[in-house]
């Protein structure tokens, strides 16, 4: 079985920002991940990616928030998207972006 793209969305949040979310089902987990999903969720403001959740091979599930990178515990695609939306709201609040 090959990877199957489950969804791909680009959502314009404002004239200065957008969110992009891509999720695939993969035949076997990537190194350091314990689930059958590959994903990339990014929030871009003024052309700069300020928030990203992904699970690239070798790093496992992690998130980038501003200038920091840390582990992120994946449980379900729905929870991943909810966490991403929560962090977008947090970033906007902390950075005065609406």
C-alpha positions as CSV (number, residue, x, y, z in Angstrom):
1,X,0.0,0.0,0.0
2,X,1.2,3.5,-0.9
3,X,0.6,6.6,1.2
4,X,-2.9,8.0,0.7
5,X,-3.6,11.7,1.0
6,X,-6.6,12.1,3.3
7,X,-6.8,15.9,3.0
8,X,-5.0,19.0,1.9
9,X,-6.4,22.4,2.9
10,X,-5.2,26.0,2.7
11,X,-7.2,28.4,4.8
12,X,-6.7,32.1,4.4
13,X,-6.9,33.5,7.9
14,X,-6.3,37.2,7.1
15,X,-4.7,39.3,4.4
16,X,-1.4,38.6,6.1
17,X,-1.8,34.9,7.2
18,X,-2.9,31.5,6.1
19,X,-2.9,27.9,7.5
20,X,-2.0,24.9,5.4
21,X,-2.8,21.4,6.6
22,X,-1.8,18.1,4.8
23,X,-2.4,14.6,6.2
24,X,-1.6,11.2,4.7
25,X,-2.3,7.6,5.8
26,X,1.0,5.7,5.4
27,X,1.5,1.9,5.3
28,X,3.7,1.8,8.4
29,X,4.8,4.4,11.0
30,X,7.8,6.6,10.3
31,X,10.8,6.3,12.6
32,X,10.0,7.7,16.1
33,X,6.2,7.7,15.4
34,X,3.7,5.1,16.6
35,X,0.9,5.7,14.2
36,X,0.0,5.4,10.5
37,X,-0.1,9.1,9.6
38,X,2.2,11.6,8.0
39,X,1.3,15.2,8.4
40,X,2.4,18.8,8.0
41,X,0.4,21.7,9.4
42,X,1.8,25.2,9.1
43,X,0.7,28.7,10.0
44,X,2.3,31.4,7.9
45,X,2.3,35.1,8.8
46,X,3.8,37.8,6.5
47,X,5.5,35.0,4.5
48,X,7.2,33.4,7.5
49,X,6.2,30.0,9.0
50,X,5.6,30.9,12.7
51,X,4.0,27.6,13.7
52,X,4.4,24.1,12.4
53,X,3.4,20.6,13.4
54,X,5.0,17.7,11.5
55,X,6.5,14.2,11.8
56,X,9.3,14.1,9.3
57,X,11.2,10.8,9.3
58,X,13.8,10.6,12.0
59,X,12.4,13.3,14.2
60,X,9.0,11.9,15.0
61,X,6.0,14.0,16.1
62,X,7.1,17.5,16.9
63,X,6.0,21.1,16.7
64,X,7.7,24.4,16.0
65,X,6.3,27.5,17.8
66,X,8.1,30.7,17.0
67,X,11.8,29.9,17.4
68,X,11.4,26.8,19.5
69,X,11.0,23.2,18.6
70,X,9.7,20.4,20.9
71,X,8.1,17.0,21.0
72,X,4.4,16.8,20.4
73,X,2.3,13.8,21.4
74,X,0.1,12.6,18.5
75,X,-3.1,10.8,19.5
76,X,-5.6,11.3,16.6
77,X,-5.9,13.5,13.5
78,X,-8.8,15.4,15.1
79,X,-6.8,16.2,18.3
80,X,-3.8,17.2,16.1
81,X,-6.0,19.8,14.3
82,X,-7.5,21.0,17.5
83,X,-4.0,21.5,19.0
84,X,-2.9,23.3,15.9
85,X,-5.9,25.7,16.0
86,X,-5.3,26.3,19.7
87,X,-1.7,27.2,19.0
88,X,-2.7,29.5,16.2
89,X,-5.0,31.4,18.6
90,X,-2.2,31.5,21.2
91,X,0.4,32.8,18.6
92,X,-2.1,35.5,17.4
93,X,-2.8,36.5,21.0
94,X,0.8,36.7,22.0
95,X,1.9,38.6,18.9
96,X,-1.1,41.0,18.5
97,X,-2.2,39.4,15.2
98,X,-5.8,39.1,14.4
